[in-house]
Amino acid sequence: MSDQRFIIEMGMGNSLYGQDYTKAAARAIEDAIRHSTIPMFDALGIASSEMRVQVTVGVQKPEAVDCDALVPLLPRGRATVRAVFGGMNVTNPDTGGVAVVASAAVEAFLPKQA
């Protein structure tokens, strides 16, 4: 039986100082899930552990993201996080400092229900 996506949330986060790609990614994930609640687990008697959560984070330097450190940010389900090229780096023309902007897509899947 294949999984069926039932939620997709988008978020954006940044690291204004320090060029911390993992911090920017964490903030994007938190932004995506901050306003979400899933009452269907209680309503349908489904354990949240049956949910598979797939997170894709876009940043300019995907190799600089510690994906394993981001998994605990997902409070329910079996989560995986992957970083891909995306997001944006914004350079301050006066100081040369770089602000890192990350985008995140958080998708939740359940086995197809009868």
trRosetta pair geometry for C-beta under 8 A, 3 or more apart (Angstrom, degrees):
i j d omega theta_ij theta_ji phi_ij phi_ji
1 111 5.2 53 115 -165 123 106
1 112 5.4 -131 -178 38 104 99
2 111 7.8 153 100 -140 22 62
2 112 6.3 47 69 -23 63 113
3 52 5.9 -49 -123 36 155 131
3 109 3.8 44 165 162 127 126
3 110 6.5 152 -151 78 83 18
3 111 6.0 -65 -101 -90 61 41
3 112 7.3 -176 -137 -34 16 69
4 109 6.4 152 68 -154 28 81
4 110 6.2 -29 58 66 82 70
4 111 7.4 44 11 160 87 16
4 112 4.9 91 -24 -88 122 70
4 113 7.6 -91 39 4 139 75
5 8 6.5 23 170 -49 126 99
5 107 5.6 -41 -135 -175 118 110
5 108 7.0 116 -151 77 67 44
5 109 5.2 -48 -90 -92 55 83
6 108 6.0 -51 62 95 80 94
6 109 7.0 132 9 -117 78 33
6 110 5.9 1 -1 13 129 105
7 36 7.2 82 -168 -151 140 138
7 38 7.0 -71 -56 -95 151 119
7 106 7.6 -21 122 113 104 85
7 107 6.8 160 90 -154 65 43
7 108 4.0 20 50 39 109 111
8 105 6.3 -13 -166 -171 98 96
8 106 7.1 155 -154 80 47 50
8 107 4.9 -7 -103 -103 81 79
8 108 7.8 -154 -68 20 43 69
9 32 4.2 125 120 178 105 89
9 33 6.1 122 87 -78 156 53
9 36 5.7 -76 -75 -60 153 137
9 105 7.5 154 78 -157 45 48
9 106 4.7 -13 59 59 95 102
10 32 5.8 -123 132 -114 10 101
10 103 7.1 -14 -169 -174 95 96
10 104 7.0 155 -157 84 48 57
10 105 5.7 -19 -102 -101 73 67
10 106 7.8 -170 -78 20 25 75
11 27 7.9 -157 146 129 119 54
11 28 4.6 141 107 179 97 58
11 29 6.2 153 66 -91 144 9
11 30 7.0 167 177 68 159 40
11 31 3.3 145 -159 86 113 94
11 32 3.0 -105 -20 -46 117 76
11 33 7.3 -51 -44 -5 144 56
11 34 7.7 112 -110 3 131 99
11 103 7.2 160 86 -159 47 53
11 104 4.6 -10 60 58 94 104
11 106 7.1 27 3 -8 111 109
12 27 8.0 -16 126 118 41 94
12 28 5.5 -26 -144 -118 15 88
12 31 5.8 -62 48 91 45 163
12 101 6.8 -9 -170 -172 101 94
12 102 7.1 159 -155 85 52 53
12 103 5.5 -22 -101 -105 75 68
12 104 7.5 -171 -76 18 29 78
13 23 7.8 -138 141 135 123 58
13 24 5.1 159 109 -173 92 52
13 25 6.7 161 67 -96 127 3
13 26 6.7 -121 126 77 167 47
13 27 2.5 151 -153 95 132 92
13 28 3.6 -117 12 -45 101 60
13 29 7.3 -35 -11 14 141 54
13 30 6.9 78 -80 44 137 92
13 31 5.5 -172 -60 -8 89 124
13 101 7.7 163 88 -153 37 51
13 102 5.2 -14 65 60 84 101
13 104 7.2 20 7 -8 105 116
14 24 5.2 -5 -141 -126 23 99
14 27 6.5 -67 27 83 36 147
14 99 5.8 9 -177 172 123 101
14 100 6.1 159 -156 85 67 57
14 101 4.9 -23 -99 -100 98 62
14 102 6.9 176 -86 17 42 74
15 18 5.9 -85 166 70 115 91
15 19 6.4 115 104 -133 125 11
15 20 4.2 -164 -142 54 157 79
15 21 7.1 -101 14 -68 142 24
15 23 4.5 93 -89 84 118 112
15 24 4.2 -88 -13 -54 94 94
15 27 7.6 167 -57 10 68 134
15 99 7.0 177 86 -159 51 58
15 100 4.4 10 49 50 97 108
15 102 8.0 46 -6 -11 90 107
16 99 4.9 -13 -129 -120 52 104
17 97 6.8 -30 -116 -169 69 134
17 99 7.9 -21 -53 -98 39 73
18 23 7.5 38 90 30 124 148
19 89 8.0 18 -126 -130 100 113
19 98 5.2 38 -86 80 108 109
19 100 5.5 108 -141 -38 54 119
20 23 3.7 38 112 17 121 118
20 24 6.4 154 93 -16 68 83
20 100 6.8 -150 58 36 41 143
21 24 5.7 -53 -146 38 34 112
21 25 6.2 35 154 -20 66 107
21 59 5.0 106 -153 164 108 161
21 60 7.9 -125 -108 53 118 72
21 61 5.6 -111 -76 73 152 97
21 62 8.0 -172 171 -111 146 19
21 64 4.0 97 25 105 146 109
21 65 4.9 -98 127 -71 112 73
21 83 7.7 60 152 -144 122 149
21 100 5.7 -122 -92 -175 59 157
21 102 7.0 115 -162 -71 66 123
22 25 5.6 -54 -147 38 32 113
22 26 6.3 36 153 -23 65 104
22 64 7.3 -123 -33 136 78 73
22 65 5.3 138 -84 -142 67 57
22 66 4.6 5 -101 28 138 90
22 69 5.9 22 -164 75 135 134
22 70 6.9 -146 -157 -57 86 100
23 26 5.6 -50 -146 33 31 113
23 27 6.5 30 155 -17 63 105
23 100 8.0 103 70 71 89 129
24 27 5.8 -56 -151 37 31 110
24 28 6.5 33 150 -21 64 105
24 59 6.5 115 91 -106 127 124
24 87 7.3 82 135 -148 135 150
24 100 4.4 -112 -44 110 156 108
24 101 6.6 -158 -164 -129 133 12
24 102 3.9 134 134 -8 100 116
25 28 5.6 -53 -150 34 33 113
25 29 6.5 33 153 -18 66 103
25 57 4.3 38 -139 -169 108 155
25 59 6.3 -68 -67 -42 100 131
25 65 5.1 68 -27 -133 156 122
25 70 5.9 -59 121 -93 117 142
25 81 7.9 100 160 179 130 132
25 83 6.7 -58 -105 -100 148 110
25 102 4.6 -127 -81 -175 53 167
25 104 6.7 109 -159 -73 66 115
26 29 5.8 -54 -150 36 32 110
26 30 6.3 30 153 -17 66 107
26 69 7.8 -56 -73 119 117 98
26 70 5.9 -147 -87 -114 76 91
26 73 6.0 -178 -143 -75 83 153
27 30 5.6 -51 -142 39 33 112
27 31 6.2 39 154 -23 64 104
27 102 7.1 122 62 54 88 115
28 31 5.6 -51 -148 34 30 114
28 32 6.5 32 152 -21 62 104
28 57 6.1 127 77 -131 138 99
28 102 4.3 -110 -27 104 140 100
28 103 5.8 170 -147 -144 141 14
28 104 3.6 138 132 -11 109 111
29 32 5.7 -55 -152 33 32 112
29 33 6.5 1 161 4 67 109
29 55 6.1 10 -112 -150 113 143
29 57 7.0 -48 -55 -84 97 116
29 70 6.2 139 -18 -169 159 112
29 73 5.2 81 112 115 139 145
29 74 7.4 -82 178 -65 129 80
29 81 7.7 -35 -87 -116 142 127
29 104 4.9 -133 -73 -174 56 172
29 106 6.4 101 -142 -67 74 121
30 33 6.5 -72 -143 49 28 90
30 34 5.8 52 158 -59 67 100
30 73 6.5 -93 -66 -169 80 126
31 34 5.8 -32 -137 -3 25 121
31 104 7.3 135 58 43 97 117
32 36 7.7 1 140 -17 61 128
32 104 5.1 -106 -27 94 138 111
32 105 7.3 158 -122 -128 151 19
32 106 4.5 140 129 4 140 119
33 36 5.1 -70 -154 32 56 121
33 73 7.9 152 35 145 141 95
33 74 7.4 163 -56 -118 164 64
33 75 7.6 165 154 11 148 101
33 106 5.8 -26 -58 64 95 172
38 41 5.9 63 119 -14 101 101
38 48 7.5 118 86 -111 131 109
38 76 7.4 -124 43 63 134 158
38 108 7.5 -84 -90 111 151 172
39 42 6.0 -54 -171 43 65 104
39 43 5.7 61 136 -22 84 114
40 43 5.1 -63 -136 47 39 113
40 44 5.3 10 172 1 78 114
40 46 7.0 2 128 37 86 121
41 44 6.8 -69 -136 49 16 88
41 45 8.0 -167 169 21 49 1
41 46 5.1 -101 -134 73 61 82
41 47 7.1 40 -160 -149 109 10
41 48 5.0 -13 -118 -65 154 83
41 51 7.9 -67 -86 -34 117 126
41 76 8.0 -111 -53 -168 157 152
42 45 7.6 25 -170 -71 26 39
44 113 7.9 -50 -175 -122 147 150
46 50 5.8 -90 178 45 97 137
46 51 8.0 91 136 -48 118 90
46 110 6.9 4 178 -141 153 140
47 50 5.2 106 74 -13 82 97
48 51 5.4 -35 -170 12 58 119
48 76 4.1 -63 165 -166 134 120
48 77 5.8 -91 162 -55 83 67
49 76 7.8 -110 -67 -172 43 77
49 77 6.9 161 -126 -111 26 35
49 78 7.1 61 -168 -40 61 88
50 77 7.8 -52 73 -118 33 79
50 110 6.0 48 122 -138 104 87
50 111 6.6 -73 175 7 113 99
51 76 6.1 35 59 132 135 100
51 77 3.5 -72 92 -101 97 115
51 78 7.2 172 92 19 53 69
51 108 5.4 -13 -172 -166 118 103
51 109 6.9 140 -161 69 64 44
51 110 5.7 -40 -103 -81 68 82
52 77 6.1 173 -97 -179 10 116
52 78 5.3 -30 -113 66 63 97
52 79 8.0 149 -170 -87 49 34
52 80 7.9 -3 -176 7 91 99
52 108 7.3 148 78 -157 48 51
52 109 4.5 -22 63 64 98 102
52 110 7.6 173 18 -78 78 32
53 74 5.1 171 102 -170 156 147
53 76 7.3 119 -42 89 136 66
53 77 4.2 114 -22 97 105 137
53 78 6.7 170 22 75 78 40
53 79 4.1 -24 75 -100 112 79
53 80 7.3 168 90 24 64 57
53 106 6.7 -12 -169 -170 102 89
53 107 7.2 155 -157 82 52 49
53 108 5.4 -19 -102 -101 74 74
53 109 7.7 -174 -77 21 29 74
54 79 7.7 -179 -73 -149 25 58
54 80 5.8 -5 -117 61 63 95
54 106 7.8 153 80 -157 46 43
54 107 4.7 -18 63 64 94 102
54 108 7.9 -179 22 -80 71 27
54 109 6.9 31 -4 -5 109 114
55 70 7.0 -127 93 130 150 126
55 74 6.9 -143 -37 -65 132 130
55 79 6.5 20 -7 -168 111 103
55 80 6.9 -167 30 94 77 48
55 81 4.4 -17 72 -110 115 75
55 82 7.2 162 89 24 64 58
55 104 6.2 -14 -168 -166 99 106
55 105 7.1 163 -152 83 50 53
55 106 5.2 -10 -104 -106 86 71
55 107 7.5 -177 -79 23 38 69
56 81 7.9 172 -80 -156 25 55
56 82 5.8 -16 -112 68 67 89
56 83 7.9 140 -163 -104 54 22
56 84 6.0 -1 -172 6 100 119
56 104 7.0 157 83 -153 48 56
56 105 4.8 0 55 53 97 100
56 107 7.8 24 2 0 97 108
57 62 7.9 146 92 -124 87 85
57 65 6.2 169 91 -149 134 164
57 67 7.8 -173 29 -106 125 87
57 70 7.3 -86 -27 -160 148 174
57 81 6.5 18 -7 -173 113 100
57 82 7.3 -176 27 91 77 40
57 83 4.9 -33 74 -107 99 71
57 84 7.2 155 78 24 45 70
57 86 7.9 -164 143 58 42 118
57 87 7.8 12 163 -47 74 122
57 102 5.6 -3 -174 -177 101 119
57 103 7.2 161 -155 83 53 44
57 104 4.8 -17 -103 -100 76 85
58 62 7.9 -48 -140 -83 39 100
58 83 7.6 145 -94 -162 22 63
58 84 5.4 -33 -100 76 71 86
58 85 6.8 8 -151 116 83 25
58 86 2.2 -33 -172 72 123 131
58 87 4.6 171 119 -29 78 77
58 102 6.5 156 76 -160 53 64
58 103 4.6 -4 52 57 108 93
58 104 7.5 -162 18 -74 71 39
59 62 5.8 146 62 -79 89 53
59 64 7.2 -101 113 62 139 101
59 65 6.0 138 31 -51 142 122
59 83 6.1 -28 29 -163 105 112
59 85 7.6 -78 76 -132 43 33
59 86 6.4 20 -9 66 20 68
59 87 4.1 3 -110 21 40 148
59 100 6.6 16 -149 -176 111 110
59 101 8.0 174 -121 88 73 42
59 102 4.8 -25 -79 -106 97 92
60 85 7.0 32 -136 -150 30 74
60 86 7.7 -106 -64 76 43 25
60 87 5.6 -100 -28 82 68 102
60 88 6.7 61 -50 -140 110 11
60 89 4.7 -40 -2 -27 160 105
60 100 7.2 -127 26 -136 107 88
61 64 4.0 35 117 6 114 121
61 65 7.7 155 103 -24 71 80
62 65 5.9 -49 -163 16 47 114
62 83 3.8 162 -154 126 86 103
62 84 5.6 -1 -96 -124 142 6
62 85 5.7 -83 -25 -62 118 54
63 83 7.6 -164 -48 92 23 132
65 70 7.4 -5 172 -25 103 135
65 83 3.9 141 53 -74 142 156
66 69 4.0 36 114 12 115 119
66 70 7.0 150 97 -20 68 86
67 70 5.6 -60 -156 32 39 113
67 71 7.2 57 150 -40 67 90
67 81 4.3 -174 -163 95 90 100
67 82 6.2 12 -124 -101 147 30
67 83 5.8 -136 -71 -17 106 97
68 71 6.0 -31 -158 1 39 116
68 81 7.8 -162 -62 53 22 113
69 72 7.5 -51 -178 23 40 102
70 73 5.5 -41 -172 13 60 121
70 74 8.0 55 143 -19 73 93
70 81 4.5 -14 86 14 121 180
71 74 6.3 -56 -171 24 47 107
71 79 5.0 158 -150 95 79 113
71 80 7.2 -14 -107 -114 107 26
71 81 5.6 -138 -71 -2 69 114
74 77 6.5 -63 149 63 119 96
74 79 3.8 124 62 -76 153 156
74 81 7.9 -174 -23 -57 126 105
74 106 7.5 170 -107 -143 109 122
77 108 6.5 -147 -61 -133 167 99
86 102 8.0 78 93 -148 93 56
86 103 5.9 -79 130 45 124 109
87 100 7.1 18 152 179 138 75
87 101 5.1 175 -173 97 92 68
87 102 4.7 -34 -104 -110 137 40
87 103 5.5 -171 -85 5 71 80
88 101 4.3 -1 59 58 87 120
89 98 5.2 -11 -172 -169 107 114
89 99 7.2 152 -160 76 53 48
89 100 5.9 -21 -106 -105 75 59
89 101 7.2 -165 -78 21 27 80
90 98 7.0 143 71 -158 42 59
90 99 4.5 -16 61 59 99 101
90 101 6.5 54 -12 -17 105 115
91 96 6.6 -23 -169 -152 104 39
91 97 7.3 156 -152 83 57 37
91 98 5.3 -28 -96 -99 68 75
91 99 8.0 -163 -74 20 22 71
92 95 4.6 10 99 44 127 92
92 96 6.6 -38 72 20 82 13
92 97 4.6 16 26 55 123 85
92 98 7.6 -135 6 -71 79 29
92 99 7.3 84 -40 -17 92 97
93 96 8.0 31 -149 -68 19 46
110 113 6.9 14 116 -42 122 97
